[in-house]
């Protein structure tokens, strides 16, 4: 039996990235963060590459 995938909107992805970064800054391990967000290492990397420079309202952060 396979686990059903969750589809997330870009705003939700950006928010999850921000939450994950905050958890890591608070001392959580990557494994704990990924488990809490229910994502894989590959998903985290893809999201960081694609959405890492965005704010939660969908606009780009200044460089």
PQR file with spaces between the fields and no chain letter, atoms N, CA, C, O and H, PARSE charges and radii, in Angstrom:
ATOM       1  N    UNK     1       0.850   -1.182    0.000 -0.4000 1.5000
ATOM       2  CA   UNK     1       0.000    0.000    0.000 -0.0000 2.0000
ATOM       3  C    UNK     1       0.892    1.241    0.000  0.5500 1.7000
ATOM       4  O    UNK     1       1.784    1.374    0.839 -0.5500 1.4000
ATOM       5  N    UNK     2       0.650    2.126   -0.927 -0.4000 1.5000
ATOM       6  CA   UNK     2       1.472    3.332   -1.029 -0.0000 2.0000
ATOM       7  C    UNK     2       0.811    4.494   -0.310  0.5500 1.7000
ATOM       8  O    UNK     2      -0.407    4.547   -0.141 -0.5500 1.4000
ATOM       9  H    UNK     2      -0.074    2.018   -1.608  0.4000 1.0000
ATOM      10  N    UNK     3       1.650    5.410    0.101 -0.4000 1.5000
ATOM      11  CA   UNK     3       1.171    6.605    0.794 -0.0000 2.0000
ATOM      12  C    UNK     3       0.686    7.615   -0.239  0.5500 1.7000
ATOM      13  O    UNK     3       1.354    7.844   -1.248 -0.5500 1.4000
ATOM      14  H    UNK     3       2.639    5.367   -0.036  0.4000 1.0000
ATOM      15  N    UNK     4      -0.461    8.211    0.007 -0.4000 1.5000
ATOM      16  CA   UNK     4      -0.995    9.209   -0.913 -0.0000 2.0000
ATOM      17  C    UNK     4      -0.173   10.493   -0.813  0.5500 1.7000
ATOM      18  O    UNK     4       0.130   10.972    0.280 -0.5500 1.4000
ATOM      19  H    UNK     4      -1.004    8.025    0.826  0.4000 1.0000
ATOM      20  N    UNK     5       0.180   11.040   -1.979 -0.4000 1.5000
ATOM      21  CA   UNK     5       0.985   12.260   -2.016 -0.0000 2.0000
ATOM      22  C    UNK     5       0.141   13.475   -1.667  0.5500 1.7000
ATOM      23  O    UNK     5      -1.049   13.539   -1.974 -0.5500 1.4000
ATOM      24  H    UNK     5      -0.066   10.652   -2.867  0.4000 1.0000
ATOM      25  N    UNK     6       0.783   14.429   -1.022 -0.4000 1.5000
ATOM      26  CA   UNK     6       0.137   15.710   -0.743 -0.0000 2.0000
ATOM      27  C    UNK     6       0.581   16.701   -1.801  0.5500 1.7000
ATOM      28  O    UNK     6       1.776   16.832   -2.065 -0.5500 1.4000
ATOM      29  H    UNK     6       1.750   14.376   -0.773  0.4000 1.0000
ATOM      30  N    UNK     7      -0.350   17.387   -2.398 -0.4000 1.5000
ATOM      31  CA   UNK     7      -0.020   18.465   -3.330 -0.0000 2.0000
ATOM      32  C    UNK     7      -0.057   19.760   -2.540  0.5500 1.7000
ATOM      33  O    UNK     7      -1.019   20.038   -1.825 -0.5500 1.4000
ATOM      34  H    UNK     7      -1.321   17.280   -2.183  0.4000 1.0000
ATOM      35  N    UNK     8       0.982   20.536   -2.675 -0.4000 1.5000
ATOM      36  CA   UNK     8       1.033   21.817   -1.977 -0.0000 2.0000
ATOM      37  C    UNK     8       1.139   22.945   -2.980  0.5500 1.7000
ATOM      38  O    UNK     8       1.793   22.819   -4.015 -0.5500 1.4000
ATOM      39  H    UNK     8       1.764   20.310   -3.257  0.4000 1.0000
ATOM      40  N    UNK     9       0.491   24.043   -2.661 -0.4000 1.5000
ATOM      41  CA   UNK     9       0.561   25.244   -3.500 -0.0000 2.0000
ATOM      42  C    UNK     9       1.883   25.952   -3.213  0.5500 1.7000
ATOM      43  O    UNK     9       2.473   25.758   -2.151 -0.5500 1.4000
ATOM      44  H    UNK     9      -0.040   24.145   -1.819  0.4000 1.0000
ATOM      45  N    UNK    10       2.351   26.773   -4.159 -0.4000 1.5000
ATOM      46  CA   UNK    10       3.624   27.481   -3.942 -0.0000 2.0000
ATOM      47  C    UNK    10       3.680   28.255   -2.626  0.5500 1.7000
ATOM      48  O    UNK    10       4.726   28.286   -1.977 -0.5500 1.4000
ATOM      49  H    UNK    10       1.871   26.931   -5.022  0.4000 1.0000
ATOM      50  N    UNK    11       2.578   28.875   -2.226 -0.4000 1.5000
ATOM      51  CA   UNK    11       2.564   29.629   -0.968 -0.0000 2.0000
ATOM      52  C    UNK    11       2.798   28.694    0.214  0.5500 1.7000
ATOM      53  O    UNK    11       3.493   29.050    1.166 -0.5500 1.4000
ATOM      54  H    UNK    11       1.729   28.850   -2.753  0.4000 1.0000
ATOM      55  N    UNK    12       2.212   27.491    0.149 -0.4000 1.5000
ATOM      56  CA   UNK    12       2.383   26.522    1.221 -0.0000 2.0000
ATOM      57  C    UNK    12       3.825   26.004    1.262  0.5500 1.7000
ATOM      58  O    UNK    12       4.370   25.755    2.337 -0.5500 1.4000
ATOM      59  H    UNK    12       1.648   27.202   -0.625  0.4000 1.0000
ATOM      60  N    UNK    13       4.432   25.847    0.091 -0.4000 1.5000
ATOM      61  CA   UNK    13       5.813   25.376    0.010 -0.0000 2.0000
ATOM      62  C    UNK    13       6.755   26.404    0.624  0.5500 1.7000
ATOM      63  O    UNK    13       7.646   26.053    1.397 -0.5500 1.4000
ATOM      64  H    UNK    13       3.989   26.050   -0.782  0.4000 1.0000
ATOM      65  N    UNK    14       6.557   27.676    0.278 -0.4000 1.5000
ATOM      66  CA   UNK    14       7.414   28.737    0.821 -0.0000 2.0000
ATOM      67  C    UNK    14       7.273   28.790    2.338  0.5500 1.7000
ATOM      68  O    UNK    14       8.265   28.950    3.050 -0.5500 1.4000
ATOM      69  H    UNK    14       5.833   27.961   -0.350  0.4000 1.0000
ATOM      70  N    UNK    15       6.047   28.657    2.833 -0.4000 1.5000
ATOM      71  CA   UNK    15       5.814   28.670    4.277 -0.0000 2.0000
ATOM      72  C    UNK    15       6.488   27.467    4.943  0.5500 1.7000
ATOM      73  O    UNK    15       7.077   27.600    6.016 -0.5500 1.4000
ATOM      74  H    UNK    15       5.242   28.527    2.255  0.4000 1.0000
ATOM      75  N    UNK    16       6.402   26.299    4.310 -0.4000 1.5000
ATOM      76  CA   UNK    16       7.045   25.099    4.852 -0.0000 2.0000
ATOM      77  C    UNK    16       8.560   25.269    4.892  0.5500 1.7000
ATOM      78  O    UNK    16       9.208   24.851    5.852 -0.5500 1.4000
ATOM      79  H    UNK    16       5.924   26.191    3.438  0.4000 1.0000
ATOM      80  N    UNK    17       9.127   25.880    3.852 -0.4000 1.5000
ATOM      81  CA   UNK    17      10.570   26.140    3.835 -0.0000 2.0000
ATOM      82  C    UNK    17      10.967   27.058    4.990  0.5500 1.7000
ATOM      83  O    UNK    17      11.973   26.824    5.660 -0.5500 1.4000
ATOM      84  H    UNK    17       8.601   26.219    3.072  0.4000 1.0000
ATOM      85  N    UNK    18      10.175   28.097    5.215 -0.4000 1.5000
ATOM      86  CA   UNK    18      10.468   29.030    6.304 -0.0000 2.0000
ATOM      87  C    UNK    18      10.364   28.330    7.655  0.5500 1.7000
ATOM      88  O    UNK    18      11.198   28.544    8.535 -0.5500 1.4000
ATOM      89  H    UNK    18       9.358   28.287    4.670  0.4000 1.0000
ATOM      90  N    UNK    19       9.333   27.489    7.820 -0.4000 1.5000
ATOM      91  CA   UNK    19       9.169   26.748    9.069 -0.0000 2.0000
ATOM      92  C    UNK    19      10.337   25.786    9.279  0.5500 1.7000
ATOM      93  O    UNK    19      10.860   25.660   10.386 -0.5500 1.4000
ATOM      94  H    UNK    19       8.656   27.315    7.105  0.4000 1.0000
ATOM      95  N    UNK    20      10.736   25.113    8.206 -0.4000 1.5000
ATOM      96  CA   UNK    20      11.850   24.179    8.291 -0.0000 2.0000
ATOM      97  C    UNK    20      13.145   24.866    8.669  0.5500 1.7000
ATOM      98  O    UNK    20      13.896   24.368    9.507 -0.5500 1.4000
ATOM      99  H    UNK    20      10.311   25.216    7.306  0.4000 1.0000
ATOM     100  N    UNK    21      13.409   26.009    8.053 -0.4000 1.5000
ATOM     101  CA   UNK    21      14.620   26.772    8.384 -0.0000 2.0000
ATOM     102  C    UNK    21      14.590   27.207    9.847  0.5500 1.7000
ATOM     103  O    UNK    21      15.613   27.164   10.529 -0.5500 1.4000
ATOM     104  H    UNK    21      12.799   26.413    7.372  0.4000 1.0000
ATOM     105  N    UNK    22      13.417   27.625   10.329 -0.4000 1.5000
ATOM     106  CA   UNK    22      13.289   28.050   11.723 -0.0000 2.0000
ATOM     107  C    UNK    22      13.528   26.874   12.669  0.5500 1.7000
ATOM     108  O    UNK    22      14.179   27.028   13.702 -0.5500 1.4000
ATOM     109  H    UNK    22      12.586   27.659    9.775  0.4000 1.0000
ATOM     110  N    UNK    23      12.998   25.693   12.313 -0.4000 1.5000
ATOM     111  CA   UNK    23      13.205   24.511   13.155 -0.0000 2.0000
ATOM     112  C    UNK    23      14.684   24.135   13.208  0.5500 1.7000
ATOM     113  O    UNK    23      15.200   23.785   14.270 -0.5500 1.4000
ATOM     114  H    UNK    23      12.470   25.567   11.474  0.4000 1.0000
ATOM     115  N    UNK    24      15.366   24.206   12.061 -0.4000 1.5000
ATOM     116  CA   UNK    24      16.797   23.884   12.032 -0.0000 2.0000
ATOM     117  C    UNK    24      17.598   24.894   12.847  0.5500 1.7000
ATOM     118  O    UNK    24      18.555   24.525   13.528 -0.5500 1.4000
ATOM     119  H    UNK    24      14.946   24.490   11.199  0.4000 1.0000
ATOM     120  N    UNK    25      17.211   26.164   12.781 -0.4000 1.5000
ATOM     121  CA   UNK    25      17.891   27.203   13.557 -0.0000 2.0000
ATOM     122  C    UNK    25      17.684   26.984   15.055  0.5500 1.7000
ATOM     123  O    UNK    25      18.523   27.365   15.870 -0.5500 1.4000
ATOM     124  H    UNK    25      16.434   26.464   12.228  0.4000 1.0000
ATOM     125  N    UNK    26      16.547   26.361   15.407 -0.4000 1.5000
ATOM     126  CA   UNK    26      16.246   26.091   16.810 -0.0000 2.0000
ATOM     127  C    UNK    26      16.931   24.823   17.315  0.5500 1.7000
ATOM     128  O    UNK    26      16.787   24.458   18.482 -0.5500 1.4000
ATOM     129  H    UNK    26      15.865   26.051   14.745  0.4000 1.0000
ATOM     130  N    UNK    27      17.680   24.148   16.431 -0.4000 1.5000
ATOM     131  CA   UNK    27      18.445   22.992   16.878 -0.0000 2.0000
ATOM     132  C    UNK    27      17.907   21.637   16.459  0.5500 1.7000
ATOM     133  O    UNK    27      18.479   20.612   16.830 -0.5500 1.4000
ATOM     134  H    UNK    27      17.797   24.444   15.483  0.4000 1.0000
ATOM     135  N    UNK    28      16.825   21.603   15.697 -0.4000 1.5000
ATOM     136  CA   UNK    28      16.292   20.323   15.215 -0.0000 2.0000
ATOM     137  C    UNK    28      17.204   19.772   14.125  0.5500 1.7000
ATOM     138  O    UNK    28      17.851   20.532   13.405 -0.5500 1.4000
ATOM     139  H    UNK    28      16.360   22.436   15.395  0.4000 1.0000
ATOM     140  N    UNK    29      17.250   18.463   14.008 -0.4000 1.5000
ATOM     141  CA   UNK    29      18.036   17.844   12.941 -0.0000 2.0000
ATOM     142  C    UNK    29      17.233   17.872   11.647  0.5500 1.7000
ATOM     143  O    UNK    29      16.018   18.067   11.658 -0.5500 1.4000
ATOM     144  H    UNK    29      16.724   17.845   14.592  0.4000 1.0000
ATOM     145  N    UNK    30      17.934   17.673   10.527 -0.4000 1.5000
ATOM     146  CA   UNK    30      17.242   17.637    9.237 -0.0000 2.0000
ATOM     147  C    UNK    30      16.197   16.530    9.230  0.5500 1.7000
ATOM     148  O    UNK    30      15.088   16.732    8.737 -0.5500 1.4000
ATOM     149  H    UNK    30      18.921   17.515   10.517  0.4000 1.0000
ATOM     150  N    UNK    31      16.534   15.372    9.767 -0.4000 1.5000
ATOM     151  CA   UNK    31      15.601   14.247    9.787 -0.0000 2.0000
ATOM     152  C    UNK    31      14.321   14.605   10.541  0.5500 1.7000
ATOM     153  O    UNK    31      13.223   14.266   10.101 -0.5500 1.4000
ATOM     154  H    UNK    31      17.436   15.208   10.168  0.4000 1.0000
ATOM     155  N    UNK    32      14.462   15.286   11.673 -0.4000 1.5000
ATOM     156  CA   UNK    32      13.290   15.691   12.458 -0.0000 2.0000
ATOM     157  C    UNK    32      12.437   16.694   11.690  0.5500 1.7000
ATOM     158  O    UNK    32      11.208   16.625   11.715 -0.5500 1.4000
ATOM     159  H    UNK    32      15.354   15.561   12.031  0.4000 1.0000
ATOM     160  N    UNK    33      13.095   17.625   11.008 -0.4000 1.5000
ATOM     161  CA   UNK    33      12.379   18.645   10.238 -0.0000 2.0000
ATOM     162  C    UNK    33      11.620   18.000    9.089  0.5500 1.7000
ATOM     163  O    UNK    33      10.441   18.287    8.882 -0.5500 1.4000
ATOM     164  H    UNK    33      14.094   17.682   10.988  0.4000 1.0000
ATOM     165  N    UNK    34      12.295   17.121    8.333 -0.4000 1.5000
ATOM     166  CA   UNK    34      11.652   16.490    7.184 -0.0000 2.0000
ATOM     167  C    UNK    34      10.477   15.622    7.618  0.5500 1.7000
ATOM     168  O    UNK    34       9.459   15.562    6.929 -0.5500 1.4000
ATOM     169  H    UNK    34      13.253   16.887    8.500  0.4000 1.0000
ATOM     170  N    UNK    35      10.617   14.954    8.753 -0.4000 1.5000
ATOM     171  CA   UNK    35       9.530   14.132    9.261 -0.0000 2.0000
ATOM     172  C    UNK    35       8.353   15.012    9.684  0.5500 1.7000
ATOM     173  O    UNK    35       7.201   14.672    9.418 -0.5500 1.4000
ATOM     174  H    UNK    35      11.444   15.004    9.312  0.4000 1.0000
ATOM     175  N    UNK    36       8.630   16.129   10.334 -0.4000 1.5000
ATOM     176  CA   UNK    36       7.569   17.039   10.770 -0.0000 2.0000
ATOM     177  C    UNK    36       6.824   17.632    9.574  0.5500 1.7000
ATOM     178  O    UNK    36       5.606   17.805    9.618 -0.5500 1.4000
ATOM     179  H    UNK    36       9.566   16.406   10.551  0.4000 1.0000
ATOM     180  N    UNK    37       7.568   17.943    8.502 -0.4000 1.5000
ATOM     181  CA   UNK    37       6.957   18.526    7.305 -0.0000 2.0000
ATOM     182  C    UNK    37       6.391   17.465    6.364  0.5500 1.7000
ATOM     183  O    UNK    37       5.721   17.789    5.383 -0.5500 1.4000
ATOM     184  H    UNK    37       8.558   17.802    8.467  0.4000 1.0000
ATOM     185  N    UNK    38       6.665   16.189    6.672 -0.4000 1.5000
ATOM     186  CA   UNK    38       6.223   15.053    5.863 -0.0000 2.0000
ATOM     187  C    UNK    38       6.752   15.133    4.435  0.5500 1.7000
ATOM     188  O    UNK    38       6.003   14.982    3.470 -0.5500 1.4000
ATOM     189  H    UNK    38       7.210   15.926    7.469  0.4000 1.0000
ATOM     190  N    UNK    39       8.067   15.377    4.318 -0.4000 1.5000
ATOM     191  CA   UNK    39       8.718   15.450    3.011 -0.0000 2.0000
ATOM     192  C    UNK    39      10.012   14.642    3.039  0.5500 1.7000
ATOM     193  O    UNK    39      10.488   14.249    4.104 -0.5500 1.4000
ATOM     194  H    UNK    39       8.675   15.499    5.102  0.4000 1.0000
ATOM     195  N    UNK    40      10.572   14.401    1.860 -0.4000 1.5000
ATOM     196  CA   UNK    40      11.845   13.689    1.754 -0.0000 2.0000
ATOM     197  C    UNK    40      12.986   14.691    1.585  0.5500 1.7000
ATOM     198  O    UNK    40      12.765   15.886    1.389 -0.5500 1.4000
ATOM     199  H    UNK    40      10.186   14.720    0.994  0.4000 1.0000
ATOM     200  N    UNK    41      14.199   14.175    1.667 -0.4000 1.5000
ATOM     201  CA   UNK    41      15.385   15.002    1.460 -0.0000 2.0000
ATOM     202  C    UNK    41      15.366   15.579    0.043  0.5500 1.7000
ATOM     203  O    UNK    41      15.694   16.747   -0.163 -0.5500 1.4000
ATOM     204  H    UNK    41      14.378   13.205    1.827  0.4000 1.0000
ATOM     205  N    UNK    42      14.980   14.752   -0.928 -0.4000 1.5000
ATOM     206  CA   UNK    42      14.935   15.200   -2.324 -0.0000 2.0000
ATOM     207  C    UNK    42      13.915   16.321   -2.511  0.5500 1.7000
ATOM     208  O    UNK    42      14.168   17.277   -3.244 -0.5500 1.4000
ATOM     209  H    UNK    42      14.714   13.802   -0.761  0.4000 1.0000
ATOM     210  N    UNK    43      12.775   16.204   -1.855 -0.4000 1.5000
ATOM     211  CA   UNK    43      11.745   17.246   -1.956 -0.0000 2.0000
ATOM     212  C    UNK    43      12.263   18.551   -1.367  0.5500 1.7000
ATOM     213  O    UNK    43      12.066   19.615   -1.953 -0.5500 1.4000
ATOM     214  H    UNK    43      12.570   15.428   -1.260  0.4000 1.0000
ATOM     215  N    UNK    44      12.919   18.480   -0.217 -0.4000 1.5000
ATOM     216  CA   UNK    44      13.488   19.680    0.414 -0.0000 2.0000
ATOM     217  C    UNK    44      14.455   20.378   -0.537  0.5500 1.7000
ATOM     218  O    UNK    44      14.394   21.594   -0.718 -0.5500 1.4000
ATOM     219  H    UNK    44      13.079   17.615    0.259  0.4000 1.0000
ATOM     220  N    UNK    45      15.339   19.605   -1.135 -0.4000 1.5000
ATOM     221  CA   UNK    45      16.318   20.175   -2.056 -0.0000 2.0000
ATOM     222  C    UNK    45      15.676   20.809   -3.274  0.5500 1.7000
ATOM     223  O    UNK    45      16.082   21.887   -3.708 -0.5500 1.4000
ATOM     224  H    UNK    45      15.388   18.617   -0.988  0.4000 1.0000
ATOM     225  N    UNK    46      14.676   20.143   -3.823 -0.4000 1.5000
ATOM     226  CA   UNK    46      13.969   20.681   -4.989 -0.0000 2.0000
ATOM     227  C    UNK    46      13.228   21.964   -4.624  0.5500 1.7000
ATOM     228  O    UNK    46      13.266   22.941   -5.372 -0.5500 1.4000
ATOM     229  H    UNK    46      14.346   19.268   -3.471  0.4000 1.0000
ATOM     230  N    UNK    47      12.558   21.962   -3.482 -0.4000 1.5000
ATOM     231  CA   UNK    47      11.836   23.161   -3.043 -0.0000 2.0000
ATOM     232  C    UNK    47      12.798   24.312   -2.798  0.5500 1.7000
ATOM     233  O    UNK    47      12.516   25.446   -3.185 -0.5500 1.4000
ATOM     234  H    UNK    47      12.527   21.168   -2.874  0.4000 1.0000
ATOM     235  N    UNK    48      13.944   24.033   -2.152 -0.4000 1.5000
ATOM     236  CA   UNK    48      14.925   25.091   -1.880 -0.0000 2.0000
ATOM     237  C    UNK    48      15.424   25.701   -3.185  0.5500 1.7000
ATOM     238  O    UNK    48      15.571   26.919   -3.293 -0.5500 1.4000
ATOM     239  H    UNK    48      14.173   23.111   -1.838  0.4000 1.0000
ATOM     240  N    UNK    49      15.680   24.861   -4.161 -0.4000 1.5000
ATOM     241  CA   UNK    49      16.183   25.331   -5.450 -0.0000 2.0000
ATOM     242  C    UNK    49      15.123   26.162   -6.171  0.5500 1.7000
ATOM     243  O    UNK    49      15.432   27.199   -6.756 -0.5500 1.4000
ATOM     244  H    UNK    49      15.561   23.872   -4.074  0.4000 1.0000
ATOM     245  N    UNK    50      13.875   25.699   -6.124 -0.4000 1.5000
ATOM     246  CA   UNK    50      12.814   26.354   -6.884 -0.0000 2.0000
ATOM     247  C    UNK    50      12.195   27.543   -6.151  0.5500 1.7000
ATOM     248  O    UNK    50      11.895   28.560   -6.775 -0.5500 1.4000
ATOM     249  H    UNK    50      13.625   24.856   -5.648  0.4000 1.0000
ATOM     250  N    UNK    51      11.999   27.430   -4.839 -0.4000 1.5000
ATOM     251  CA   UNK    51      11.262   28.448   -4.088 -0.0000 2.0000
ATOM     252  C    UNK    51      12.089   29.135   -3.008  0.5500 1.7000
ATOM     253  O    UNK    51      11.549   29.949   -2.259 -0.5500 1.4000
ATOM     254  H    UNK    51      12.242   26.604   -4.332  0.4000 1.0000
ATOM     255  N    UNK    52      13.362   28.837   -2.905 -0.4000 1.5000
ATOM     256  CA   UNK    52      14.195   29.354   -1.819 -0.0000 2.0000
ATOM     257  C    UNK    52      14.283   30.864   -1.741  0.5500 1.7000
ATOM     258  O    UNK    52      14.495   31.404   -0.656 -0.5500 1.4000
ATOM     259  H    UNK    52      13.800   28.176   -3.513  0.4000 1.0000
ATOM     260  N    UNK    53      14.128   31.565   -2.855 -0.4000 1.5000
ATOM     261  CA   UNK    53      14.254   33.015   -2.857 -0.0000 2.0000
ATOM     262  C    UNK    53      12.931   33.747   -2.890  0.5500 1.7000
ATOM     263  O    UNK    53      12.863   34.881   -3.365 -0.5500 1.4000
ATOM     264  H    UNK    53      13.956   31.126   -3.737  0.4000 1.0000
ATOM     265  N    UNK    54      11.865   33.110   -2.384 -0.4000 1.5000
ATOM     266  CA   UNK    54      10.546   33.748   -2.424 -0.0000 2.0000
ATOM     267  C    UNK    54      10.020   33.997   -1.020  0.5500 1.7000
ATOM     268  O    UNK    54      10.386   33.315   -0.062 -0.5500 1.4000
ATOM     269  H    UNK    54      11.921   32.190   -1.997  0.4000 1.0000
ATOM     270  N    UNK    55       9.148   34.999   -0.927 -0.4000 1.5000
ATOM     271  CA   UNK    55       8.416   35.258    0.306 -0.0000 2.0000
ATOM     272  C    UNK    55       7.108   34.479    0.232  0.5500 1.7000
ATOM     273  O    UNK    55       6.739   33.989   -0.835 -0.5500 1.4000
ATOM     274  H    UNK    55       8.850   35.553   -1.705  0.4000 1.0000
ATOM     275  N    UNK    56       6.405   34.361    1.352 -0.4000 1.5000
ATOM     276  CA   UNK    56       5.191   33.553    1.396 -0.0000 2.0000
ATOM     277  C    UNK    56       4.058   34.128    0.551  0.5500 1.7000
ATOM     278  O    UNK    56       3.102   33.414    0.247 -0.5500 1.4000
ATOM     279  H    UNK    56       6.704   34.760    2.219  0.4000 1.0000
ATOM     280  N    UNK    57       4.141   35.409    0.161 -0.4000 1.5000
ATOM     281  CA   UNK    57       3.091   35.973   -0.693 -0.0000 2.0000
ATOM     282  C    UNK    57       3.392   35.765   -2.178  0.5500 1.7000
ATOM     283  O    UNK    57       2.652   36.246   -3.036 -0.5500 1.4000
ATOM     284  H    UNK    57       4.918   35.989    0.408  0.4000 1.0000
ATOM     285  N    UNK    58       4.480   35.046   -2.480 -0.4000 1.5000
ATOM     286  CA   UNK    58       4.799   34.717   -3.863 -0.0000 2.0000
ATOM     287  C    UNK    58       5.734   35.684   -4.560  0.5500 1.7000
ATOM     288  O    UNK    58       6.066   35.482   -5.728 -0.5500 1.4000
ATOM     289  H    UNK    58       5.081   34.655   -1.783  0.4000 1.0000
ATOM     290  N    UNK    59       6.169   36.736   -3.869 -0.4000 1.5000
ATOM     291  CA   UNK    59       7.091   37.686   -4.483 -0.0000 2.0000
ATOM     292  C    UNK    59       8.525   37.283   -4.173  0.5500 1.7000
ATOM     293  O    UNK    59       8.789   36.598   -3.185 -0.5500 1.4000
ATOM     294  H    UNK    59       5.899   36.900   -2.920  0.4000 1.0000
ATOM     295  N    UNK    60       9.436   37.709   -5.015 -0.4000 1.5000
ATOM     296  CA   UNK    60      10.851   37.363   -4.843 -0.0000 2.0000
ATOM     297  C    UNK    60      11.500   38.252   -3.794  0.5500 1.7000
ATOM     298  O    UNK    60      11.164   39.429   -3.656 -0.5500 1.4000
ATOM     299  H    UNK    60       9.221   38.265   -5.817  0.4000 1.0000
ATOM     300  N    UNK    61      12.434   37.664   -3.061 -0.4000 1.5000
ATOM     301  CA   UNK    61      13.215   38.433   -2.096 -0.0000 2.0000
ATOM     302  C    UNK    61      14.309   39.193   -2.829  0.5500 1.7000
ATOM     303  O    UNK    61      14.827   38.697   -3.830 -0.5500 1.4000
ATOM     304  H    UNK    61      12.707   36.709   -3.173  0.4000 1.0000
ATOM     305  N    UNK    62      14.675   40.378   -2.362 -0.4000 1.5000
ATOM     306  CA   UNK    62      15.778   41.102   -3.006 -0.0000 2.0000
ATOM     307  C    UNK    62      17.095   40.380   -2.781  0.5500 1.7000
ATOM     308  O    UNK    62      17.304   39.763   -1.736 -0.5500 1.4000
ATOM     309  H    UNK    62      14.254   40.781   -1.550  0.4000 1.0000
ATOM     310  N    UNK    63      17.974   40.456   -3.754 -0.4000 1.5000
ATOM     311  CA   UNK    63      19.271   39.760   -3.663 -0.0000 2.0000
ATOM     312  C    UNK    63      20.222   40.465   -2.736  0.5500 1.7000
ATOM     313  O    UNK    63      21.351   40.012   -2.549 -0.5500 1.4000
ATOM     314  H    UNK    63      17.804   40.957   -4.603  0.4000 1.0000
